[in-house]
Amino acid sequence: MMRESGTLEKSGGLISPTSSRSVTETVNGSHKFVIQGYSLAKGMGIGKHIASENFTVGGYQWAIYFYPDGKNPEDNSTYVSVFIALASEGTDVRALFELTLVDQSGKDKHKIHSHFDRSLESGPYTLKYRGSMWGYKRFFRRAMLETSDFLKDDCLKINCTVGVVVSTIDCSRLHSIQVPDSDIGNHFGMLLENQEGSDVLFNVAGEKFHAHKLVLAARSPVFRSEFFEGMDEDRNEIVITDLEPKVFKAMLHFIYRDTLMEDEELVSSSSSCASSTSDTLAANLLAAADKYGLDRLRLMCESYLCKDISVNSVAKTLALADRHHAMELKAVCLKFAAENLAGDFFVQLLFPFFTQKQCNELMVNKWQVFIFNKISFILVREWRRKSKMKLSLIS
């Protein structure tokens, strides 16, 4: 029987009402693309583009394509073209887009092309496959662009916002309990700071650090071997001679908290000398991670160090990565060199850090990366061409 409350009585009990709700929304993300040396990019050819680094929004990779001479011949290079491309595998990815050419005069008179404003009229745009693009062949008239406040010091800035459409089913519950984020790192951090229950003392250049053997052994295979296999278990003081106190402290911080120290500390020099790529705390922490088998810490340091790779630092960073088995960082350095440095100049940069034999091997690796990138570009371009042919035949 039906009661007034709207619940159904069955076998002497009440069946609670249930409900669900379909929620369709966008997962948004933005990327800023700086094009330095615009005047040098002119004349590269109609249909030729400069691509941003890939960025991730909504679980998909995206890239911004800037065409200095326009995308199609019919526009006669009168306009520059800008497009957003799906750079990862995906089928029927629905998304909204916004492209903003930044006014660099400080007047905030930006040129905005937004799909978000028109979503009610036309709905999201559907990208059928990897390489599908959305954008404007006639993004901005070239002559106007070159005399505008959008171009400053031969530099353009383009902001891109992508909103990937996702749908979920929200199953309502009569009661819910919010579970806080894990704070285990804070608890272990307090254990390190309070020194409660510590059973090992490290002497690092005269500075003392109290720690816990079980915590260190759980995190590092090297410490585990030292404490329980290759060393007297009753030995409670260890002298460290190859790490500076600041580096050892940062390593303990990671072991207990699973985080890096603040950015300002990472970029500072671990000694009193002026800092460089090879003597920053992040670089020395990479060496410590390699020594003690802290793979996650090593990757975190690699990720941090790769942000500052430049023509002036790539050789030093490559030497650092090679010395401490940082394979991801090494790959980034070689990719940077393949894309930005001529062979002879790259060898000159390598000589202070590598032997002739090592230089030759690295040059081979560099060209392998370069050739792989070129082949990948050709294959993707050919695949797009064939896909367009198939679509035209179907239509």
C-alpha positions in Angstrom: 0.0 0.0 0.0 1.1 3.6 -0.6 1.5 5.8 2.4 1.2 9.6 2.5 5.0 10.0 2.7 5.4 8.5 -0.7 7.2 5.4 0.5 6.0 1.8 -0.2 5.1 -0.5 2.7 6.2 -4.1 2.0 6.3 -7.0 4.4 6.0 -4.8 7.4 8.9 -2.5 6.4 9.5 0.7 4.4 11.5 0.9 1.2 13.4 4.1 1.1 12.9 6.2 -2.0 15.8 6.5 -4.4 16.7 9.1 -7.0 19.5 9.8 -9.5 20.5 12.8 -11.5 22.4 13.1 -14.7 25.0 15.9 -14.5 26.6 17.2 -17.7 29.3 19.8 -17.2 32.7 20.9 -18.5 36.1 20.2 -17.1 38.0 23.3 -17.8 41.7 24.0 -18.2 43.9 26.8 -19.7 47.3 27.1 -21.4 49.3 30.2 -22.3 51.3 30.0 -25.5 54.1 32.6 -26.0 55.4 33.0 -29.6 58.8 34.7 -29.4 60.3 35.8 -32.7 57.2 36.4 -34.7 59.0 38.2 -37.5 61.3 35.2 -38.0 58.3 32.9 -38.3 56.8 34.9 -41.2 57.4 33.3 -44.5 57.6 29.7 -43.3 54.8 28.9 -45.7 51.0 28.6 -46.0 49.8 25.6 -44.0 52.9 25.5 -41.8 52.4 26.0 -38.1 54.2 26.5 -34.8 52.9 24.2 -32.1 52.7 24.7 -28.4 53.7 22.0 -25.9 50.9 19.5 -25.3 48.7 20.2 -22.3 46.1 18.1 -20.5 42.5 19.0 -20.0 39.7 16.5 -19.1 42.0 13.5 -19.6 43.0 14.5 -23.2 46.1 16.1 -24.6 45.7 19.3 -26.5 47.9 21.7 -28.5 47.7 25.2 -30.0 48.7 25.6 -33.6 49.7 29.1 -34.9 49.9 29.6 -38.7 51.9 32.8 -39.4 51.2 32.6 -43.1 47.6 31.3 -42.8 46.3 27.8 -42.9 44.8 27.7 -46.4 46.0 29.1 -49.8 42.7 30.9 -50.5 43.4 33.4 -47.8 46.6 34.6 -49.5 48.4 35.0 -46.3 46.2 38.0 -45.5 45.3 36.4 -42.1 47.1 34.5 -39.4 45.3 31.3 -38.3 45.0 29.8 -34.9 43.6 26.3 -34.1 43.3 24.0 -31.1 44.1 20.4 -31.9 43.3 17.1 -30.1 46.8 15.7 -29.6 45.9 12.4 -28.0 43.8 9.4 -29.0 40.1 10.1 -28.6 36.8 9.5 -30.4 33.9 12.0 -30.5 35.4 14.2 -27.9 33.0 17.0 -27.1 34.4 20.3 -25.9 34.1 24.1 -25.8 36.9 26.4 -26.7 38.2 29.9 -26.2 41.1 31.6 -27.9 42.4 34.9 -26.6 45.0 37.1 -28.3 46.5 39.1 -25.3 46.7 42.9 -25.5 50.2 43.6 -24.2 49.7 47.3 -23.7 48.0 46.8 -20.3 44.7 48.1 -21.5 43.1 44.7 -21.4 41.6 45.1 -24.9 42.1 41.4 -25.7 40.9 39.8 -28.9 38.6 36.9 -27.7 37.1 34.2 -29.8 34.9 32.2 -27.4 32.8 29.1 -28.1 31.6 29.1 -24.5 29.4 32.1 -25.2 27.7 30.3 -28.0 27.2 26.9 -26.4 23.4 27.3 -26.1 23.1 28.1 -29.8 25.3 25.5 -31.4 26.3 23.1 -28.5 29.8 21.8 -27.9 32.1 21.1 -30.9 32.8 17.4 -31.5 36.4 16.3 -32.4 36.2 12.9 -34.2 39.7 11.7 -33.9 43.3 12.6 -33.0 44.4 15.6 -35.0 40.9 17.1 -35.3 41.0 20.9 -34.8 38.8 23.8 -33.9 39.8 27.4 -34.6 39.9 30.2 -37.1 41.5 30.4 -40.5 41.0 34.1 -40.4 41.9 34.7 -36.8 43.4 38.2 -37.3 44.4 40.3 -40.3 48.2 40.2 -40.6 48.7 43.9 -41.4 46.6 45.0 -38.4 48.3 42.5 -36.1 51.8 43.8 -36.9 50.9 47.4 -36.0 48.8 46.5 -32.9 49.4 46.2 -29.2 49.0 42.5 -29.5 52.6 42.3 -30.9 55.2 43.6 -28.5 59.0 43.0 -28.7 58.4 40.6 -31.6 56.3 38.5 -29.2 52.7 37.3 -29.3 50.8 35.7 -26.4 47.8 33.5 -26.9 45.6 32.1 -24.1 43.6 29.0 -24.7 40.8 27.6 -22.6 39.4 24.1 -23.2 36.2 22.8 -21.6 35.8 19.1 -22.1 32.2 17.9 -21.7 31.6 15.1 -19.3 28.4 13.4 -18.1 28.0 11.6 -14.8 25.2 10.1 -12.8 24.8 11.5 -9.3 23.1 9.0 -7.1 21.6 10.9 -4.2 21.9 9.6 -0.7 19.8 10.7 2.3 22.9 11.0 4.4 26.6 11.5 3.5 29.7 11.8 5.5 32.6 13.9 4.2 36.0 12.1 4.5 38.9 14.5 4.8 42.1 14.2 2.7 44.8 12.0 4.0 47.1 13.7 6.6 49.5 10.8 7.1 52.3 12.9 5.8 51.7 15.5 8.5 51.6 12.8 11.2 54.9 11.3 10.1 56.4 14.8 9.7 55.5 15.6 13.3 57.2 12.3 14.3 60.4 13.5 12.6 60.2 17.0 14.2 59.4 15.8 17.7 62.0 13.0 17.5 59.7 10.8 19.5 60.8 7.2 19.5 63.8 7.9 17.3 66.4 5.2 17.3 69.1 6.3 14.9 71.3 9.5 14.8 72.9 10.8 11.6 75.9 13.1 11.9 76.1 15.2 8.7 79.0 17.6 8.7 78.6 18.1 12.4 74.8 18.6 12.3 72.7 16.0 14.0 69.5 14.4 12.7 67.3 12.0 14.7 65.2 9.5 12.7 63.5 6.1 12.9 65.0 3.0 11.3 61.7 1.4 10.4 60.5 4.5 8.6 63.7 4.9 6.7 63.8 1.2 5.8 60.2 1.2 4.6 61.0 4.1 2.2 64.5 3.2 1.0 65.9 -0.2 0.0 69.4 1.2 0.7 68.6 2.1 4.3 66.7 -1.2 4.7 69.9 -3.1 3.6 72.1 -1.0 5.9 70.0 -1.4 9.0 68.9 -5.0 8.8 71.4 -6.8 6.5 74.8 -5.2 6.2 75.2 -3.4 9.5 75.1 -4.1 13.2 71.5 -3.5 14.2 72.6 -2.1 17.5 74.6 0.7 15.8 72.6 3.9 16.4 74.9 6.6 15.0 75.8 7.0 11.4 78.2 9.5 9.9 77.3 10.9 6.4 80.2 12.4 4.5 78.9 12.9 1.0 75.8 15.0 1.6 75.5 18.5 2.9 73.1 19.0 6.0 70.6 21.0 3.9 70.4 18.2 1.3 70.0 15.5 4.0 67.3 17.5 5.7 65.4 17.8 2.5 65.7 14.1 1.9 64.3 13.3 5.3 61.5 15.8 4.7 60.5 13.7 1.6 60.9 10.4 3.3 58.5 11.4 6.1 56.1 13.7 4.3 56.3 12.5 0.7 56.6 16.0 -0.6 59.4 18.4 -1.7 60.4 21.4 0.3 59.2 24.9 -0.8 60.2 26.1 -4.2 62.4 28.9 -2.9 64.5 26.4 -1.0 64.8 24.1 -4.0 66.2 26.7 -6.3 68.7 28.0 -3.7 72.2 26.8 -3.6 73.0 24.0 -1.2 76.4 25.8 -0.5 77.3 29.4 0.0 78.4 29.8 -3.6 76.3 31.3 -6.3 73.7 28.7 -7.5 73.7 27.0 -10.9 71.8 24.1 -12.3 74.4 21.7 -10.9 74.6 23.0 -7.3 71.0 23.9 -6.5 69.3 21.9 -3.7 67.1 20.2 -6.3 70.1 18.9 -8.2 71.8 17.7 -5.1 68.6 16.1 -3.9 68.4 14.2 -7.2 71.9 12.8 -6.4 70.7 11.8 -2.9 67.6 10.1 -4.4 69.7 8.1 -6.7 72.1 7.0 -3.9 69.3 5.9 -1.6 67.0 4.3 -4.2 64.2 6.9 -3.7 62.6 6.6 -7.2 59.7 8.9 -6.6 61.9 11.6 -5.2 64.2 11.3 -8.2 61.2 11.7 -10.6 60.0 14.7 -8.6 63.4 16.3 -8.9 63.6 15.5 -12.6 60.2 17.1 -13.1 61.3 20.2 -11.2 64.6 20.5 -13.0 63.2 20.1 -16.5 61.2 23.3 -16.2 64.4 25.4 -16.4 66.2 23.8 -19.4 67.6 26.4 -21.7 70.4 26.7 -24.3 72.8 27.7 -21.5 71.8 24.9 -19.1 70.9 21.9 -21.2 74.5 20.5 -21.2 74.9 20.7 -17.5 71.4 19.3 -16.9 72.1 16.5 -19.3 75.4 15.6 -17.5 73.5 15.7 -14.1 70.8 13.4 -15.5 73.3 11.0 -17.0 75.3 10.8 -13.8 72.3 10.0 -11.6 70.3 7.7 -13.9 67.6 10.3 -14.4 66.3 8.9 -17.7 63.2 11.1 -18.0 65.2 14.2 -17.5 67.9 13.0 -20.0 65.2 12.3 -22.6 63.9 15.9 -22.2 67.4 17.3 -22.6 68.0 15.4 -25.8 64.6 16.4 -27.1 65.4 20.0 -26.4 68.8 19.7 -28.1 67.3 18.0 -31.1 64.7 20.8 -31.6 66.9 23.8 -30.7 70.6 23.2 -31.2 72.8 22.6 -34.2 75.0 19.5 -34.0 78.5 21.2 -33.8 77.2 23.8 -31.2 75.7 21.0 -29.1 79.1 19.1 -29.1 80.9 22.3 -27.9 78.4 22.5 -25.0 78.9 18.9 -24.1 82.8 18.8 -24.0 83.2 20.3 -20.5 81.0 17.5 -19.0 81.6 14.4 -21.2 84.3 12.4 -22.9 84.6 12.3 -26.7 83.1 8.8 -26.7 80.1 9.9 -24.5 79.6 13.0 -26.8 79.4 10.7 -29.8 76.8 8.5 -28.1 74.7 11.5 -27.1 74.8 12.9 -30.6 73.5 9.6 -31.9 70.7 9.7 -29.3 70.0 13.3 -30.2 69.5 12.5 -33.9 67.4 9.4 -33.0 65.1 11.7 -31.1 65.1 14.2 -34.0 64.4 11.6 -36.6 61.6 10.0 -34.5 59.9 13.4 -34.1 60.1 13.9 -37.9 58.8 10.5 -38.7 55.9 10.8 -36.2 54.9 14.2 -37.7 54.9 12.7 -41.3 52.9 9.6 -40.2 50.3 11.7 -38.3 50.0 14.1 -41.3 49.5 11.1 -43.7 46.9 9.6 -41.4 45.0 12.8 -41.2 45.0 13.1 -45.0 43.7 9.5 -45.4 41.0 10.1 -42.7 39.8 13.2 -44.6 39.6 11.3 -47.8 37.5 8.6 -46.2 35.2 11.2 -44.7 34.8 12.9 -48.1 33.9 9.5 -49.7 31.3 8.8 -47.1 29.7 12.2 -47.5 
